[in-house]
Amino acid sequence: NKTFLEFLVEVRIGYACKQLIETDKPVNQICSDSGYNSLSNFNLYFKKMTKMSPLVFKKNYQSK
C-alpha cells in the first residue's frame, strides 16, 4: 500500500542507482535523467531511500 508519489520516488531512485552503478555520468546528469529538476530534492529522496548520498553510493560500487 503505497501512494503514487512513493511509488514514483522508488522508480526514479532505482533508475538513478542503476545509472550510478553502470555509467560514468555525473550525478547532476543522472538527477535530471531521473526526472528531478532540483539536485537538492534528488539528494533528499536518494538519502531517504538508500541512507547515503549519491556520491557515496557511486564510490561504494566503484570500489567493488
A tleap script that builds the chain and sets N, CA, C and O, in Angstrom:
source leaprc.protein.ff14SB
mol = sequence {
  NASN LYS THR PHE LEU GLU PHE LEU VAL GLU
  VAL ARG ILE GLY TYR ALA CYS LYS GLN LEU
  ILE GLU THR ASP LYS PRO VAL ASN GLN ILE
  CYS SER ASP SER GLY TYR ASN SER LEU SER
  ASN PHE ASN LEU TYR PHE LYS LYS MET THR
  LYS MET SER PRO LEU VAL PHE LYS LYS ASN
  TYR GLN SER CLYS
}
set mol.1.N position { 0.839 -1.192 0.000 }
set mol.1.CA position { 0.000 0.000 0.000 }
set mol.1.C position { 0.880 1.250 0.000 }
set mol.1.O position { 1.318 1.730 1.046 }
set mol.2.N position { 1.118 1.751 -1.191 }
set mol.2.CA position { 1.929 2.949 -1.355 }
set mol.2.C position { 1.127 3.996 -2.098 }
set mol.2.O position { 0.227 3.683 -2.878 }
set mol.3.N position { 1.470 5.232 -1.841 }
set mol.3.CA position { 0.868 6.298 -2.631 }
set mol.3.C position { 1.577 6.336 -3.985 }
set mol.3.O position { 2.647 5.752 -4.160 }
set mol.4.N position { 0.964 7.029 -4.925 }
set mol.4.CA position { 1.584 7.153 -6.236 }
set mol.4.C position { 2.937 7.852 -6.116 }
set mol.4.O position { 3.896 7.459 -6.780 }
set mol.5.N position { 3.020 8.877 -5.282 }
set mol.5.CA position { 4.275 9.605 -5.110 }
set mol.5.C position { 5.368 8.690 -4.557 }
set mol.5.O position { 6.503 8.738 -5.029 }
set mol.6.N position { 5.045 7.862 -3.571 }
set mol.6.CA position { 6.033 6.931 -3.013 }
set mol.6.C position { 6.524 5.957 -4.084 }
set mol.6.O position { 7.718 5.669 -4.172 }
set mol.7.N position { 5.598 5.459 -4.891 }
set mol.7.CA position { 5.959 4.552 -5.972 }
set mol.7.C position { 6.853 5.252 -6.992 }
set mol.7.O position { 7.854 4.688 -7.434 }
set mol.8.N position { 6.495 6.466 -7.360 }
set mol.8.CA position { 7.265 7.232 -8.333 }
set mol.8.C position { 8.695 7.488 -7.841 }
set mol.8.O position { 9.657 7.359 -8.598 }
set mol.9.N position { 8.813 7.849 -6.579 }
set mol.9.CA position { 10.146 8.091 -5.995 }
set mol.9.C position { 10.973 6.805 -6.051 }
set mol.9.O position { 12.153 6.851 -6.396 }
set mol.10.N position { 10.380 5.671 -5.720 }
set mol.10.CA position { 11.097 4.393 -5.761 }
set mol.10.C position { 11.598 4.082 -7.160 }
set mol.10.O position { 12.736 3.647 -7.333 }
set mol.11.N position { 10.754 4.302 -8.156 }
set mol.11.CA position { 11.144 4.028 -9.540 }
set mol.11.C position { 12.276 4.960 -9.962 }
set mol.11.O position { 13.263 4.520 -10.551 }
set mol.12.N position { 12.131 6.241 -9.660 }
set mol.12.CA position { 13.154 7.217 -10.051 }
set mol.12.C position { 14.487 6.959 -9.365 }
set mol.12.O position { 15.535 7.014 -10.009 }
set mol.13.N position { 14.461 6.678 -8.070 }
set mol.13.CA position { 15.709 6.440 -7.341 }
set mol.13.C position { 16.317 5.101 -7.769 }
set mol.13.O position { 17.540 4.975 -7.836 }
set mol.14.N position { 15.500 4.127 -8.052 }
set mol.14.CA position { 16.004 2.852 -8.570 }
set mol.14.C position { 16.723 3.043 -9.895 }
set mol.14.O position { 17.781 2.457 -10.126 }
set mol.15.N position { 16.145 3.864 -10.766 }
set mol.15.CA position { 16.776 4.181 -12.043 }
set mol.15.C position { 18.103 4.908 -11.807 }
set mol.15.O position { 19.103 4.620 -12.463 }
set mol.16.N position { 18.099 5.841 -10.874 }
set mol.16.CA position { 19.318 6.595 -10.562 }
set mol.16.C position { 20.408 5.662 -10.037 }
set mol.16.O position { 21.570 5.799 -10.419 }
set mol.17.N position { 20.055 4.729 -9.179 }
set mol.17.CA position { 21.027 3.767 -8.646 }
set mol.17.C position { 21.653 2.965 -9.781 }
set mol.17.O position { 22.868 2.770 -9.818 }
set mol.18.N position { 20.821 2.507 -10.699 }
set mol.18.CA position { 21.312 1.742 -11.849 }
set mol.18.C position { 22.279 2.580 -12.674 }
set mol.18.O position { 23.326 2.088 -13.095 }
set mol.19.N position { 21.935 3.834 -12.907 }
set mol.19.CA position { 22.806 4.726 -13.681 }
set mol.19.C position { 24.123 5.000 -12.950 }
set mol.19.O position { 25.184 5.050 -13.571 }
set mol.20.N position { 24.050 5.173 -11.647 }
set mol.20.CA position { 25.264 5.417 -10.865 }
set mol.20.C position { 26.220 4.232 -10.930 }
set mol.20.O position { 27.438 4.412 -10.957 }
set mol.21.N position { 25.668 3.023 -10.954 }
set mol.21.CA position { 26.482 1.817 -10.994 }
set mol.21.C position { 27.026 1.548 -12.402 }
set mol.21.O position { 28.191 1.183 -12.559 }
set mol.22.N position { 26.194 1.726 -13.411 }
set mol.22.CA position { 26.533 1.269 -14.759 }
set mol.22.C position { 27.145 2.328 -15.670 }
set mol.22.O position { 27.680 1.982 -16.723 }
set mol.23.N position { 27.085 3.598 -15.301 }
set mol.23.CA position { 27.609 4.640 -16.187 }
set mol.23.C position { 28.605 5.538 -15.451 }
set mol.23.O position { 28.766 5.462 -14.233 }
set mol.24.N position { 29.251 6.370 -16.220 }
set mol.24.CA position { 30.161 7.361 -15.646 }
set mol.24.C position { 29.556 8.758 -15.693 }
set mol.24.O position { 30.273 9.754 -15.588 }
set mol.25.N position { 28.249 8.832 -15.851 }
set mol.25.CA position { 27.575 10.134 -15.887 }
set mol.25.C position { 27.730 10.842 -14.547 }
set mol.25.O position { 27.760 10.196 -13.500 }
set mol.26.N position { 27.830 12.169 -14.579 }
set mol.26.CA position { 27.875 12.914 -13.312 }
set mol.26.C position { 26.519 12.869 -12.607 }
set mol.26.O position { 25.484 12.656 -13.239 }
set mol.27.N position { 26.540 13.070 -11.310 }
set mol.27.CA position { 25.324 12.988 -10.504 }
set mol.27.C position { 24.261 13.980 -10.982 }
set mol.27.O position { 23.077 13.647 -11.012 }
set mol.28.N position { 24.671 15.184 -11.352 }
set mol.28.CA position { 23.665 16.163 -11.784 }
set mol.28.C position { 22.961 15.723 -13.075 }
set mol.28.O position { 21.783 16.028 -13.262 }
set mol.29.N position { 23.657 15.019 -13.959 }
set mol.29.CA position { 23.029 14.495 -15.184 }
set mol.29.C position { 22.060 13.367 -14.840 }
set mol.29.O position { 20.966 13.297 -15.399 }
set mol.30.N position { 22.455 12.492 -13.930 }
set mol.30.CA position { 21.591 11.388 -13.504 }
set mol.30.C position { 20.353 11.942 -12.805 }
set mol.30.O position { 19.250 11.426 -12.981 }
set mol.31.N position { 20.541 12.983 -12.020 }
set mol.31.CA position { 19.427 13.661 -11.352 }
set mol.31.C position { 18.403 14.103 -12.394 }
set mol.31.O position { 17.211 13.830 -12.257 }
set mol.32.N position { 18.860 14.767 -13.405 }
set mol.32.CA position { 17.981 15.266 -14.470 }
set mol.32.C position { 17.347 14.105 -15.244 }
set mol.32.O position { 16.150 14.128 -15.531 }
set mol.33.N position { 18.141 13.105 -15.577 }
set mol.33.CA position { 17.637 11.938 -16.314 }
set mol.33.C position { 16.588 11.161 -15.521 }
set mol.33.O position { 15.733 10.490 -16.099 }
set mol.34.N position { 16.660 11.256 -14.205 }
set mol.34.CA position { 15.720 10.540 -13.328 }
set mol.34.C position { 14.419 11.303 -13.106 }
set mol.34.O position { 13.509 10.812 -12.438 }
set mol.35.N position { 14.337 12.491 -13.662 }
set mol.35.CA position { 13.090 13.251 -13.573 }
set mol.35.C position { 13.056 14.313 -12.503 }
set mol.35.O position { 11.996 14.871 -12.217 }
set mol.36.N position { 14.200 14.604 -11.903 }
set mol.36.CA position { 14.251 15.637 -10.860 }
set mol.36.C position { 14.782 16.940 -11.459 }
set mol.36.O position { 15.750 16.935 -12.219 }
set mol.37.N position { 14.140 18.048 -11.108 }
set mol.37.CA position { 14.575 19.362 -11.565 }
set mol.37.C position { 15.545 20.007 -10.587 }
set mol.37.O position { 16.238 20.967 -10.926 }
set mol.38.N position { 15.589 19.476 -9.378 }
set mol.38.CA position { 16.398 20.063 -8.319 }
set mol.38.C position { 17.357 19.018 -7.758 }
set mol.38.O position { 16.938 17.946 -7.322 }
set mol.39.N position { 18.642 19.340 -7.775 }
set mol.39.CA position { 19.644 18.429 -7.235 }
set mol.39.C position { 19.451 18.224 -5.731 }
set mol.39.O position { 19.648 17.117 -5.229 }
set mol.40.N position { 19.072 19.273 -5.014 }
set mol.40.CA position { 18.873 19.140 -3.569 }
set mol.40.C position { 17.687 18.218 -3.266 }
set mol.40.O position { 17.737 17.428 -2.323 }
set mol.41.N position { 16.635 18.318 -4.057 }
set mol.41.CA position { 15.473 17.444 -3.892 }
set mol.41.C position { 15.852 15.994 -4.200 }
set mol.41.O position { 15.453 15.073 -3.487 }
set mol.42.N position { 16.621 15.805 -5.262 }
set mol.42.CA position { 17.104 14.474 -5.633 }
set mol.42.C position { 17.933 13.871 -4.500 }
set mol.42.O position { 17.733 12.717 -4.121 }
set mol.43.N position { 18.869 14.666 -3.960 }
set mol.43.CA position { 19.708 14.189 -2.856 }
set mol.43.C position { 18.876 13.810 -1.639 }
set mol.43.O position { 19.157 12.809 -0.981 }
set mol.44.N position { 17.866 14.595 -1.343 }
set mol.44.CA position { 16.990 14.329 -0.202 }
set mol.44.C position { 16.290 12.974 -0.351 }
set mol.44.O position { 16.334 12.146 0.559 }
set mol.45.N position { 15.649 12.753 -1.495 }
set mol.45.CA position { 14.942 11.488 -1.719 }
set mol.45.C position { 15.914 10.313 -1.826 }
set mol.45.O position { 15.614 9.214 -1.360 }
set mol.46.N position { 17.074 10.541 -2.437 }
set mol.46.CA position { 18.062 9.477 -2.563 }
set mol.46.C position { 18.538 9.027 -1.184 }
set mol.46.O position { 18.644 7.830 -0.918 }
set mol.47.N position { 18.822 9.989 -0.312 }
set mol.47.CA position { 19.270 9.654 1.051 }
set mol.47.C position { 18.172 8.948 1.845 }
set mol.47.O position { 18.457 8.042 2.628 }
set mol.48.N position { 16.925 9.357 1.646 }
set mol.48.CA position { 15.818 8.698 2.356 }
set mol.48.C position { 15.735 7.225 1.984 }
set mol.48.O position { 15.468 6.382 2.839 }
set mol.49.N position { 15.963 6.911 0.714 }
set mol.49.CA position { 15.813 5.529 0.255 }
set mol.49.C position { 17.054 4.678 0.493 }
set mol.49.O position { 16.935 3.502 0.837 }
set mol.50.N position { 18.239 5.250 0.317 }
set mol.50.CA position { 19.457 4.439 0.364 }
set mol.50.C position { 20.295 4.654 1.614 }
set mol.50.O position { 21.250 3.917 1.859 }
set mol.51.N position { 19.945 5.657 2.400 }
set mol.51.CA position { 20.680 6.004 3.627 }
set mol.51.C position { 22.093 6.515 3.335 }
set mol.51.O position { 22.951 6.511 4.218 }
set mol.52.N position { 22.335 6.958 2.091 }
set mol.52.CA position { 23.618 7.556 1.727 }
set mol.52.C position { 23.419 8.506 0.554 }
set mol.52.O position { 22.408 8.447 -0.145 }
set mol.53.N position { 24.385 9.372 0.352 }
set mol.53.CA position { 24.295 10.325 -0.751 }
set mol.53.C position { 24.608 9.611 -2.073 }
set mol.53.O position { 25.218 8.542 -2.065 }
set mol.54.N position { 24.199 10.189 -3.200 }
set mol.54.CA position { 24.512 9.579 -4.494 }
set mol.54.C position { 26.016 9.394 -4.718 }
set mol.54.O position { 26.434 8.377 -5.272 }
set mol.55.N position { 26.827 10.358 -4.296 }
set mol.55.CA position { 28.277 10.231 -4.486 }
set mol.55.C position { 28.863 9.084 -3.667 }
set mol.55.O position { 29.708 8.333 -4.157 }
set mol.56.N position { 28.416 8.951 -2.428 }
set mol.56.CA position { 28.888 7.847 -1.584 }
set mol.56.C position { 28.440 6.519 -2.187 }
set mol.56.O position { 29.214 5.563 -2.224 }
set mol.57.N position { 27.210 6.455 -2.654 }
set mol.57.CA position { 26.681 5.251 -3.299 }
set mol.57.C position { 27.547 4.868 -4.492 }
set mol.57.O position { 27.937 3.711 -4.646 }
set mol.58.N position { 27.844 5.857 -5.336 }
set mol.58.CA position { 28.662 5.604 -6.529 }
set mol.58.C position { 30.062 5.122 -6.155 }
set mol.58.O position { 30.578 4.181 -6.758 }
set mol.59.N position { 30.678 5.765 -5.158 }
set mol.59.CA position { 32.025 5.373 -4.734 }
set mol.59.C position { 32.045 3.969 -4.150 }
set mol.59.O position { 33.000 3.221 -4.361 }
set mol.60.N position { 30.993 3.605 -3.416 }
set mol.60.CA position { 30.908 2.259 -2.844 }
set mol.60.C position { 30.901 1.186 -3.936 }
set mol.60.O position { 31.532 0.139 -3.792 }
set mol.61.N position { 30.181 1.458 -5.027 }
set mol.61.CA position { 30.095 0.461 -6.094 }
set mol.61.C position { 31.320 0.485 -7.000 }
set mol.61.O position { 31.652 -0.539 -7.598 }
set mol.62.N position { 31.991 1.605 -7.118 }
set mol.62.CA position { 33.189 1.671 -7.947 }
set mol.62.C position { 34.346 0.941 -7.290 }
set mol.62.O position { 35.240 0.455 -7.983 }
set mol.63.N position { 34.345 0.857 -5.969 }
set mol.63.CA position { 35.439 0.200 -5.269 }
set mol.63.C position { 35.282 -1.312 -5.226 }
set mol.63.O position { 36.200 -2.012 -4.798 }
set mol.64.N position { 34.137 -1.833 -5.659 }
set mol.64.CA position { 33.891 -3.289 -5.623 }
set mol.64.C position { 34.259 -3.960 -6.916 }
set mol.64.O position { 34.112 -5.175 -7.045 }
savepdb mol mol.pdb
quit
